[in-house]
Amino acid sequence: MTDINHRRADHPIHSIFLERWSPRAFTGEEIGEKDLLALFEAARWAPSASNMQPWRFIYARRGTEDFASLLETLDEGNQRWAKNASALVIIVSKTHRLTSTGELRPAYTHAFDTGAAWFALALQTQLAGWHAHAMGGIDRDKAMRVLGVPEHYRVEAAVAIGKIADPSTLPEDLREREKPSQRKTLGDFVFEGRFKGD
Ligand SMILES: Cc1cc2nc3c(=O)[nH]c(=O)nc-3n(C[C@H](O)[C@H](O)[C@H](O)COP(=O)(O)O)c2cc1C
């Protein structure tokens, strides 16, 4: 079976699924705009219900004023390490769509679809030699305000993108956690025929 990053797949899968992980140690080097846009191109081709493509990505590259604004929307625990990212991204999804009669209708799968787009971005980031680290630890109200996000969108998550650095560059408490994580077994979450478990 495939062994990569101290991770073992029990069934044969593409190595990218074991190679991708979420480090916190980043070099802080610049990412070119074209290189960054190429990562979003992968997200563009994610599937979505009725092809509604409810995801929106707001990005800032390191060294810009926008980078400081996006960084400020993260929880302090995330700012500690995400400040060394090459780019920060806030992902929002469109929770409602406007009908032809001017009515706002809920879009049931907005979060599911946007999750698919985030993971396309994450895999492309890995393939391109960078790493992506998602964060739910954000001040969502602040992000809505600072980034001018309309009411019928939801802030889903933030992402730090960067080149991986040596763990020694991290504060000590984060250093110990700087390794690819493990997973439940298939038997814990894949059921034949009907739901099992708690
Ligand atoms: C939606 C989401 C929110 C997350 N929030 C945070 C966060 O706020 N801070 C953090 O350091 N990591 C965060 N993570 C990273 C997860 O802890 C990580 O993906 C998980 O432990 C699996 O590890 P791996 O990505 O290295 O395989 C988040 C990941 C996702 C997908």
The ligand as an SDF file (V2000), in Angstrom:
LIG
                    3D

 31 33  0  0  0  0  0  0  0  0999 V2000
  -12.5270   24.2850    7.2370 C   0  0  0  0  0  0  0  0  0  0  0  0
  -11.2050   24.1150    7.9240 C   0  0  0  0  0  0  0  0  0  0  0  0
  -10.8980   24.9160    9.0020 C   0  0  0  0  0  0  0  0  0  0  0  0
   -9.6430   24.8370    9.6230 C   0  0  0  0  0  0  0  0  0  0  0  0
   -9.3190   25.7220   10.6150 N   0  0  0  0  0  0  0  0  0  0  0  0
   -8.0330   25.7930   11.0480 C   0  0  0  0  0  0  0  0  0  0  0  0
   -7.6180   26.8720   11.8870 C   0  0  0  0  0  0  0  0  0  0  0  0
   -8.3860   27.7880   12.2200 O   0  0  0  0  0  0  0  0  0  0  0  0
   -6.3170   26.8880   12.2760 N   0  0  0  0  0  0  0  0  0  0  0  0
   -5.4240   25.9160   11.9100 C   0  0  0  0  0  0  0  0  0  0  0  0
   -4.2470   26.0210   12.2960 O   0  0  0  0  0  0  0  0  0  0  0  0
   -5.7930   24.8890   11.1020 N   0  0  0  0  0  0  0  0  0  0  0  0
   -7.0640   24.8160   10.6460 C   0  0  0  0  0  0  0  0  0  0  0  0
   -7.4480   23.8160    9.7600 N   0  0  0  0  0  0  0  0  0  0  0  0
   -6.4930   22.7650    9.3660 C   0  0  0  0  0  0  0  0  0  0  0  0
   -6.9250   21.4080    9.9080 C   0  0  0  0  0  0  0  0  0  0  0  0
   -6.6420   21.3320   11.2680 O   0  0  0  0  0  0  0  0  0  0  0  0
   -6.2370   20.3010    9.0870 C   0  0  0  0  0  0  0  0  0  0  0  0
   -6.6550   20.3820    7.7500 O   0  0  0  0  0  0  0  0  0  0  0  0
   -6.5680   18.9170    9.6440 C   0  0  0  0  0  0  0  0  0  0  0  0
   -6.0220   18.7480   10.9200 O   0  0  0  0  0  0  0  0  0  0  0  0
   -6.0450   17.8160    8.7370 C   0  0  0  0  0  0  0  0  0  0  0  0
   -4.6600   17.9660    8.5650 O   0  0  0  0  0  0  0  0  0  0  0  0
   -3.9750   18.1120    7.1330 P   0  0  0  0  0  0  0  0  0  0  0  0
   -4.6780   19.2100    6.3800 O   0  0  0  0  0  0  0  0  0  0  0  0
   -2.5320   18.4770    7.4380 O   0  0  0  0  0  0  0  0  0  0  0  0
   -4.1110   16.8050    6.4100 O   0  0  0  0  0  0  0  0  0  0  0  0
   -8.6980   23.8750    9.1640 C   0  0  0  0  0  0  0  0  0  0  0  0
   -9.0330   23.0470    8.0830 C   0  0  0  0  0  0  0  0  0  0  0  0
  -10.2550   23.1620    7.4540 C   0  0  0  0  0  0  0  0  0  0  0  0
  -10.5530   22.2860    6.2520 C   0  0  0  0  0  0  0  0  0  0  0  0
  1  2  1  0
  2  3  1  0
  2 30  2  0
  3  4  2  0
  4  5  1  0
  4 28  1  0
  5  6  2  0
  6  7  1  0
  6 13  1  0
  7  8  2  0
  7  9  1  0
  9 10  1  0
 10 11  2  0
 10 12  1  0
 12 13  2  0
 13 14  1  0
 14 15  1  0
 14 28  1  0
 15 16  1  0
 16 17  1  0
 16 18  1  0
 18 19  1  0
 18 20  1  0
 20 21  1  0
 20 22  1  0
 22 23  1  0
 23 24  1  0
 24 25  2  0
 24 26  1  0
 24 27  1  0
 28 29  2  0
 29 30  1  0
 30 31  1  0
M  END
$$$$
